[in-house]
Amino acid sequence: MRAVVQRVSRCSVWIDQKANASIEKGLLILLGIIPEDGMEDIQWLVKKIGQMRIFNDEKGVMNLSAIDVNAGIIVVSQFTLHASTRKGNRPSYIKAAKPEIAIPLYEKFVDDLSLFCGKEVGTGKFGADMKVDFVNDGPVTIIIDSKIKE
């Protein structure tokens, strides 16, 4: 699983001109899934994101986690995170998991993250044309891959 985690001061996901999810201070997580992903990837990524200290403490140092600050969280599926740009000018998405594999893993990730952080996690809608409106706070953007574990 590959995640782009962005600290945001606000975020909304719009589908058909209606807000599907909105948060104030928190995290926007773009999540890409490949067929090889499974429960181990979900568990590792949920713990890593939930405990990642990327929110400022009272001294302005990034020393607090999403759990510590009761951050809002939105997760949006994004198969384009596994694009291959090796050949030509049109990205290939062959590495991305098909919906029958990706949807259950995406839903499990959202459910587990919600349990781990102790709060409801907002979402987009898998496969929908979404508009994601956000203000990146910092800016702070971190890329995490469960296959690399850096």
Secondary structure as UniProt FT lines:
FT   STRAND          2..15
FT   TURN            16..17
FT   STRAND          18..23
FT   STRAND          26..32
FT   TURN            35..36
FT   HELIX           39..51
FT   STRAND          55..56
FT   TURN            58..59
FT   STRAND          62..64
FT   TURN            66..70
FT   STRAND          72..77
FT   HELIX           79..82
FT   TURN            94..95
FT   HELIX           99..117
FT   STRAND          122..123
FT   TURN            126..127
FT   STRAND          130..145
FT   TURN            146..148
//
